[in-house]
Amino acid sequence: MAVLGVGKGTWGHIARLISEEEWDAILLVGNDWGKENFSPSKEVDWIIVNNRAGFNILKDTIKEKLPAVDEICISLVSGSGKEHMALLAALREAGKEFKMVILTGEGTKYY
């Protein structure tokens, strides 16, 4: 899972993370504009949010669409603090364990 913010500057990182790793499924949290303008190299699913909505609306929208899997990796490189907090709160409320993932000069790192 990754948050895809409206600032295109971080989209390259998400695009590389998608293309360079093998994922069972890819789920992006973003808005309609991001979905229309981001071109991932692999098939992705979306959780469409209105980043102007209140925090609880964001959190609940994400929570109801969380995947029913045991292992979730998240990237918070893109997006806003409000979107990041909504994702983290949704994961916590749903009792989901997760790892954070990021690309570095030494490759992909998981925390």
Secondary structure, 3 states (H helix, E strand, C coil): CEECCCCHHHHHHHHHHHHHCCCCCCEEEECHHHHHHCCCCCCCEEEECCCCCCHHHHHHHHHCCCCCCCCEEEECCCCCHHHHHHHHHHHHHCCCCEEEEEEECCEEEEC
